[in-house]
Amino acid sequence: MGTMRTPARVLAVALSFVVMFVVGSGAALADAPASDAWPEGPDKSRLDLLILFGGSTVGLFILVALFGLMTARNNYVPPPPSTELATTGDKAPAHH
């Protein structure tokens, strides 16, 4: 199997976008009311939408940061190497 070339990558991204767009559109159309029998809900103001979407995004960032702080640990840092020579005595292996 050969390497993936740039045109193949561009085609893969474009095809993925088209498939996700069609799937997302189908889900949105399935969620829409089919007739006028459904009453209109209360309108949301721009401030309500900003708090809903902006607040949830900021809350998610804060949650991830808190999780990172809670799971962070201090790694062991060994002391710097000594300049003294260690002697092993008579049990040192013979060097050939």
PyMOL commands that set and color helices and strands:
alter all, ss='L'
color gray80, all
select helices_A, chain A and resi 6-31+46-71+89-91
alter helices_A, ss='H'
color red, helices_A
deselect
rebuild
show_as cartoon
